[in-house]
Amino acid sequence: MPAGYLVADVCGTVVSWFARRTRRGAYENQARVLGPDAPPDAVRRGVAAVFRQTARNYFDLVHLSHLRPGELDARLRVHGWDNLARGLAAGRGVIIATAHLGNPELAIQGLALRGVPVTALSEPLEPPSLFRTVTRWRQSLGVEFVPTGVGGLKQALRRLGQGGAVAVTCDRDIQGAGAWLPFLGEPARVPQGAATLALKTGALLLPCFCAWSSGTVLEVFIEPPLEPASGGTSEERALATTQALLRVVETYVRRYPDQWCVLAPVWPAPAPAVGVICHGAMAAPP
């Protein structure tokens, strides 16, 4: 285990003690994932692990430019590489739909080092100077990171038009404009970006997730392409496709709950009333 991880573990633990509001959000998320029968102590252990993992991810980000390509590749164990290779060979472009599980940024960097041209849509940070610094770290190994928004979407479309890959997270509604859909048994506002982009461009939608199997090995799971929903309006197809994608996300989040690094609450309290059901997906309530 890198010595920096030990320092990160301490930092993550200390932050969890003082960041009461953030800790509460992480607790709510872990409680939803582990289920109503989970003992409070188990939920608290999950929250502590999430804070440590988040701190490790920040350490990896700062240390990224110092990693040698061979060193990073040795830390990844990729499953389902053929799914990505076939998708790229088709020339339609590939949308890598991922979640805040393990260290997705490190996994994307590893795919880029294996020759995959990747553009990643990322959350804008404030102040802008911080975003520029973080972006410089992120792009040190060749991945193009662009902020979500009109400009970033144009660059993502350009990458797909060139037959490359675009990485999008699908488990947290950063912009507050997502749809209400069942997620782990409860309604949550989730982004539809990956599904909408696939439907509009014809690019392959490829679920891809990662999790640490030890302190030094990051398992990367590339699922077969997810076929977009057919029939209905474009909005109904996007909802149904997003719901199908969420079912894959749920499988991995349940498998690795203590590595799901989402600190802001995903489920509102109280939950909204069930709205219009369309193709098994819940639209925004009135």
MARGU-912087 format. One line per field, with one value per residue (C-alpha): residue number from 1; residue in one letter; x, y, z. Coordinates in pm, 1 decimal. Each point is the difference from the previous one (the first is absolute). Layout:
N
num (NUM | ...)
residu (A | ...)
c1 (X | ...)
c2 (Y | ...)
c3 (Z | ...)
This chain:
286
num (1 | 2 | 3 | 4 | 5 | 6 | 7 | 8 | 9 | 10 | 11 | 12 | 13 | 14 | 15 | 16 | 17 | 18 | 19 | 20 | 21 | 22 | 23 | 24 | 25 | 26 | 27 | 28 | 29 | 30 | 31 | 32 | 33 | 34 | 35 | 36 | 37 | 38 | 39 | 40 | 41 | 42 | 43 | 44 | 45 | 46 | 47 | 48 | 49 | 50 | 51 | 52 | 53 | 54 | 55 | 56 | 57 | 58 | 59 | 60 | 61 | 62 | 63 | 64 | 65 | 66 | 67 | 68 | 69 | 70 | 71 | 72 | 73 | 74 | 75 | 76 | 77 | 78 | 79 | 80 | 81 | 82 | 83 | 84 | 85 | 86 | 87 | 88 | 89 | 90 | 91 | 92 | 93 | 94 | 95 | 96 | 97 | 98 | 99 | 100 | 101 | 102 | 103 | 104 | 105 | 106 | 107 | 108 | 109 | 110 | 111 | 112 | 113 | 114 | 115 | 116 | 117 | 118 | 119 | 120 | 121 | 122 | 123 | 124 | 125 | 126 | 127 | 128 | 129 | 130 | 131 | 132 | 133 | 134 | 135 | 136 | 137 | 138 | 139 | 140 | 141 | 142 | 143 | 144 | 145 | 146 | 147 | 148 | 149 | 150 | 151 | 152 | 153 | 154 | 155 | 156 | 157 | 158 | 159 | 160 | 161 | 162 | 163 | 164 | 165 | 166 | 167 | 168 | 169 | 170 | 171 | 172 | 173 | 174 | 175 | 176 | 177 | 178 | 179 | 180 | 181 | 182 | 183 | 184 | 185 | 186 | 187 | 188 | 189 | 190 | 191 | 192 | 193 | 194 | 195 | 196 | 197 | 198 | 199 | 200 | 201 | 202 | 203 | 204 | 205 | 206 | 207 | 208 | 209 | 210 | 211 | 212 | 213 | 214 | 215 | 216 | 217 | 218 | 219 | 220 | 221 | 222 | 223 | 224 | 225 | 226 | 227 | 228 | 229 | 230 | 231 | 232 | 233 | 234 | 235 | 236 | 237 | 238 | 239 | 240 | 241 | 242 | 243 | 244 | 245 | 246 | 247 | 248 | 249 | 250 | 251 | 252 | 253 | 254 | 255 | 256 | 257 | 258 | 259 | 260 | 261 | 262 | 263 | 264 | 265 | 266 | 267 | 268 | 269 | 270 | 271 | 272 | 273 | 274 | 275 | 276 | 277 | 278 | 279 | 280 | 281 | 282 | 283 | 284 | 285 | 286)
residu (M | P | A | G | Y | L | V | A | D | V | C | G | T | V | V | S | W | F | A | R | R | T | R | R | G | A | Y | E | N | Q | A | R | V | L | G | P | D | A | P | P | D | A | V | R | R | G | V | A | A | V | F | R | Q | T | A | R | N | Y | F | D | L | V | H | L | S | H | L | R | P | G | E | L | D | A | R | L | R | V | H | G | W | D | N | L | A | R | G | L | A | A | G | R | G | V | I | I | A | T | A | H | L | G | N | P | E | L | A | I | Q | G | L | A | L | R | G | V | P | V | T | A | L | S | E | P | L | E | P | P | S | L | F | R | T | V | T | R | W | R | Q | S | L | G | V | E | F | V | P | T | G | V | G | G | L | K | Q | A | L | R | R | L | G | Q | G | G | A | V | A | V | T | C | D | R | D | I | Q | G | A | G | A | W | L | P | F | L | G | E | P | A | R | V | P | Q | G | A | A | T | L | A | L | K | T | G | A | L | L | L | P | C | F | C | A | W | S | S | G | T | V | L | E | V | F | I | E | P | P | L | E | P | A | S | G | G | T | S | E | E | R | A | L | A | T | T | Q | A | L | L | R | V | V | E | T | Y | V | R | R | Y | P | D | Q | W | C | V | L | A | P | V | W | P | A | P | A | P | A | V | G | V | I | C | H | G | A | M | A | A | P | P)
c1 (0.0 | 140.3 | 108.4 | -214.1 | -310.0 | 73.7 | 14.2 | -317.7 | -178.3 | 84.9 | -110.5 | -326.7 | -72.4 | 69.3 | -216.5 | -285.6 | 12.2 | -47.0 | -205.9 | -327.6 | -228.9 | 201.2 | 19.9 | -377.6 | -43.9 | 238.3 | -184.3 | -334.4 | 148.8 | 160.5 | -321.3 | -191.3 | 256.3 | 32.7 | -375.2 | -236.2 | 123.1 | 363.1 | 123.7 | 100.9 | 355.6 | 25.9 | -122.2 | 252.4 | 281.6 | -107.3 | 3.3 | 349.4 | 122.6 | -151.7 | 181.9 | 328.7 | -54.2 | -85.2 | 321.2 | 197.4 | -156.4 | 118.2 | 348.4 | -0.4 | -111.0 | 280.9 | 251.7 | -126.7 | 257.6 | 278.9 | -123.7 | 185.2 | -227.2 | 122.8 | -56.9 | -362.1 | -69.3 | 136.7 | -255.7 | -296.8 | -164.3 | -241.4 | -291.2 | -199.4 | 258.6 | -140.6 | -330.3 | 176.3 | 226.7 | -294.0 | -190.2 | 287.4 | 56.7 | -362.6 | 89.6 | -324.7 | 161.2 | -36.1 | -164.7 | 162.9 | -271.2 | 156.4 | -63.6 | 187.9 | 117.2 | 357.1 | 212.0 | -163.7 | 240.6 | 298.8 | -177.1 | -70.4 | 363.3 | 104.6 | -226.6 | 147.0 | 351.2 | -112.3 | -72.4 | -363.2 | -65.5 | -218.9 | -185.1 | -141.8 | -281.6 | 74.4 | -166.0 | 107.3 | 177.2 | 9.7 | 201.7 | 97.8 | 368.8 | -55.3 | -175.5 | 290.3 | 252.0 | -196.4 | -54.2 | 374.4 | 64.5 | -271.2 | 126.2 | 364.0 | -30.5 | -198.3 | -368.4 | -197.2 | -213.6 | -270.5 | -265.8 | -360.5 | -195.2 | -41.1 | 370.6 | 83.5 | -283.4 | 137.7 | 340.1 | -160.4 | -193.9 | 319.7 | 174.9 | -285.7 | -0.3 | 365.5 | -86.5 | 146.0 | -141.0 | -183.3 | -12.3 | -311.2 | -102.9 | -360.4 | -58.5 | -9.3 | -201.1 | 261.6 | -200.9 | -333.0 | -183.4 | -31.6 | -309.6 | -166.9 | 62.0 | 2.8 | 356.1 | 72.0 | -369.6 | -64.5 | -66.2 | 306.6 | 84.8 | 257.9 | 169.4 | -113.5 | 308.0 | 145.9 | -329.7 | -93.1 | 342.5 | -19.7 | -348.6 | 89.7 | 333.3 | -37.8 | 316.6 | 28.7 | -96.2 | 253.1 | -40.2 | 343.2 | 78.8 | 298.6 | 79.0 | 311.3 | 54.9 | 302.1 | 189.4 | 185.9 | -215.0 | -293.4 | -242.1 | -160.7 | -320.0 | -108.0 | -350.5 | -147.6 | -173.8 | -339.3 | -260.3 | -199.6 | -374.1 | -218.1 | -356.0 | -169.7 | 107.3 | 363.3 | -58.3 | -151.7 | 289.0 | 253.3 | -180.0 | -21.8 | 363.9 | 115.1 | -202.2 | 165.1 | 340.3 | -83.9 | -74.6 | 360.6 | 125.5 | -200.7 | 173.3 | 344.3 | -95.5 | -153.4 | 311.6 | 239.2 | -204.8 | 299.9 | 168.3 | -294.9 | 146.4 | -311.1 | -12.0 | -293.8 | -339.0 | -137.9 | -349.6 | -208.1 | -172.7 | -290.0 | -15.6 | -225.5 | -335.2 | 2.0 | -62.2 | -87.1 | 121.7 | 132.0 | 174.0 | 75.5 | 161.0 | -136.0 | -19.8 | 23.1 | -295.5 | -237.7)
c2 (0.0 | 343.4 | 190.5 | 290.0 | -215.6 | -24.6 | 378.6 | 22.3 | -241.4 | 220.9 | 314.0 | -162.7 | -111.1 | 345.2 | 169.6 | -238.5 | 105.3 | 369.1 | 2.8 | -76.0 | 97.6 | -197.2 | -296.3 | 9.7 | -13.3 | -293.9 | -174.7 | 39.1 | -145.1 | -295.7 | -71.6 | -18.1 | -231.9 | -233.8 | -14.0 | 62.5 | -304.4 | 116.2 | 70.8 | 364.4 | -111.9 | -161.3 | 320.9 | 206.9 | -234.5 | 42.7 | 378.8 | -6.2 | -216.9 | 238.4 | 298.1 | -191.1 | -107.2 | 356.2 | 126.8 | -270.2 | 110.7 | 354.8 | -131.2 | -190.9 | 314.9 | 214.6 | -280.8 | -74.6 | 201.7 | -185.7 | -345.8 | -184.2 | -161.8 | -347.7 | 62.5 | 97.8 | -286.8 | -246.7 | 119.0 | -72.2 | -334.6 | 50.4 | -237.3 | 18.0 | 186.7 | -162.6 | 180.1 | 334.6 | -107.2 | -120.2 | 319.4 | 218.3 | -216.8 | 60.2 | 366.6 | 132.9 | 139.8 | -140.7 | 156.2 | -135.3 | 26.3 | -24.2 | 84.8 | 146.9 | -346.4 | -88.4 | 245.5 | 44.5 | 277.9 | -230.5 | -266.3 | 248.5 | 110.8 | -363.6 | -55.1 | 307.9 | -135.2 | -312.3 | 208.7 | 99.1 | 366.0 | 122.3 | 319.8 | 9.2 | 231.3 | 134.7 | 213.5 | 367.3 | 113.2 | 336.2 | 214.1 | -33.8 | 1.0 | -321.3 | -158.9 | 91.0 | -149.7 | -323.5 | -25.8 | 38.0 | -291.7 | -208.3 | 58.2 | -79.6 | -353.6 | 83.6 | -5.3 | 306.3 | 133.6 | 255.0 | 155.9 | -103.6 | 258.6 | 113.0 | 33.5 | -336.9 | -164.7 | 133.2 | -147.8 | -330.3 | -12.0 | 71.8 | -289.9 | -238.4 | 118.7 | -100.4 | -349.0 | 55.4 | -39.7 | 238.3 | -74.5 | 108.2 | -67.1 | -110.2 | -27.2 | 363.0 | 289.9 | 275.2 | 256.6 | -57.9 | -63.4 | -377.7 | -219.6 | -166.3 | -374.1 | -297.5 | -55.5 | -273.4 | -18.1 | 370.1 | 293.9 | 214.9 | 278.1 | -145.0 | 130.6 | -121.7 | 126.9 | -337.6 | -136.1 | 321.1 | 24.3 | -361.7 | 47.8 | 321.5 | -114.9 | -375.2 | -56.3 | -323.3 | 27.8 | -195.6 | -31.5 | 0.3 | -12.2 | -56.3 | -100.9 | -74.1 | -368.3 | 89.1 | 312.5 | -4.0 | -182.2 | 178.1 | -238.6 | 156.2 | -161.1 | 85.4 | -129.4 | -94.6 | 287.0 | 98.3 | 11.7 | 326.5 | -33.8 | 3.6 | 121.9 | 299.5 | 362.0 | 107.5 | 99.8 | -339.6 | -179.3 | 206.5 | -78.0 | -371.2 | -18.2 | 187.8 | -237.3 | -300.7 | 158.7 | 65.2 | -368.7 | -75.9 | 274.8 | -149.9 | -335.7 | 151.6 | 243.3 | -285.6 | -208.8 | 275.5 | 233.8 | 125.4 | 117.4 | 203.6 | 347.4 | 218.0 | 228.7 | 222.1 | -163.7 | -169.8 | -63.6 | 296.9 | -8.2 | -35.2 | -178.5 | 161.3 | -150.0 | -249.6 | 180.9 | -121.3 | -350.3 | -36.8 | -314.4 | -91.7 | 336.4 | 271.6 | 346.1 | 315.5 | 31.6 | 291.2)
c3 (0.0 | -86.0 | 309.8 | -121.5 | 50.5 | 371.6 | 22.3 | -210.3 | 235.0 | 296.6 | -185.0 | -108.9 | 354.9 | 145.8 | -262.8 | 77.3 | 365.6 | -75.0 | -323.7 | 173.6 | -287.6 | -254.1 | 235.0 | 36.9 | -377.8 | -28.3 | 284.7 | -179.7 | -317.7 | 176.6 | 188.9 | -329.8 | -157.7 | 298.6 | 55.1 | 292.0 | 193.7 | 8.6 | 355.8 | 59.0 | 77.0 | -345.6 | -163.1 | 198.1 | -104.0 | -361.4 | 36.6 | 150.7 | -287.4 | -256.7 | 153.5 | -6.9 | -360.6 | -103.3 | 160.1 | -183.3 | -327.5 | 62.3 | 75.4 | -329.5 | -183.6 | 141.3 | -60.7 | -352.3 | -194.5 | 182.6 | -101.3 | -271.6 | -261.5 | 87.4 | 369.0 | -53.6 | -240.4 | 253.3 | 253.9 | -228.8 | -67.2 | -289.8 | -56.7 | -323.7 | -207.8 | -313.6 | 56.8 | -25.7 | -285.7 | -209.2 | 72.6 | -115.3 | -307.7 | -103.4 | -49.4 | 152.1 | 310.9 | 351.2 | 305.3 | 315.5 | 265.1 | 343.8 | 365.7 | 295.4 | 99.7 | 89.4 | -196.5 | -341.9 | -92.5 | 39.6 | -206.9 | -281.4 | 6.3 | -33.4 | -301.0 | -166.8 | 51.4 | -184.6 | -306.5 | 55.8 | -92.2 | 287.3 | 80.7 | 353.4 | 103.7 | 347.9 | 264.2 | -14.7 | 315.3 | 170.9 | -9.6 | -368.5 | 93.7 | 198.8 | -295.8 | -228.9 | 242.5 | 45.1 | -376.3 | -58.4 | 237.3 | -163.0 | -351.8 | 79.3 | -142.2 | -312.4 | 96.8 | -108.7 | 287.0 | -79.6 | 225.1 | -36.6 | -197.0 | -359.8 | -71.7 | 150.3 | -191.0 | -329.0 | 75.6 | 99.1 | -327.5 | -188.9 | 174.1 | -80.1 | -361.1 | -16.1 | 123.8 | 347.4 | 349.9 | 233.2 | 372.9 | 192.9 | 360.9 | 45.6 | 375.7 | 114.0 | -139.3 | 6.2 | -197.1 | 176.3 | -325.9 | 7.8 | -0.5 | 296.4 | -30.0 | 237.6 | 122.0 | 253.9 | 76.0 | 61.4 | -235.2 | -64.3 | -242.9 | -239.2 | -316.4 | -342.0 | -183.5 | -96.0 | -134.5 | -181.2 | -162.3 | -118.0 | -145.9 | -180.3 | -144.9 | -48.8 | 205.4 | 197.3 | 368.0 | 203.0 | 380.0 | 164.9 | 373.3 | 222.3 | 357.6 | 203.2 | 70.3 | 214.9 | 88.9 | -330.6 | -259.9 | -163.4 | -168.3 | -309.0 | -127.7 | -355.2 | -58.3 | -342.1 | -184.1 | 136.3 | -273.5 | 15.0 | 49.4 | -309.1 | -46.9 | 152.4 | -8.6 | 23.2 | 363.8 | 81.9 | -168.4 | 196.9 | 326.2 | -70.1 | -112.4 | 309.9 | 218.8 | -165.2 | 58.9 | 364.8 | 49.6 | -99.4 | 231.6 | 285.0 | -43.8 | 49.3 | 276.6 | 199.9 | -60.8 | 114.8 | 224.2 | 198.6 | -321.9 | -128.8 | 50.4 | -13.4 | 302.9 | -95.9 | 71.0 | -311.1 | 135.9 | 117.4 | 334.3 | -11.5 | -333.4 | -261.8 | -81.2 | -283.0 | -326.0 | -346.0 | -71.4 | -351.0 | -123.4 | 360.0 | 73.1 | 221.4 | -147.0 | 208.8 | 237.2 | -45.5)
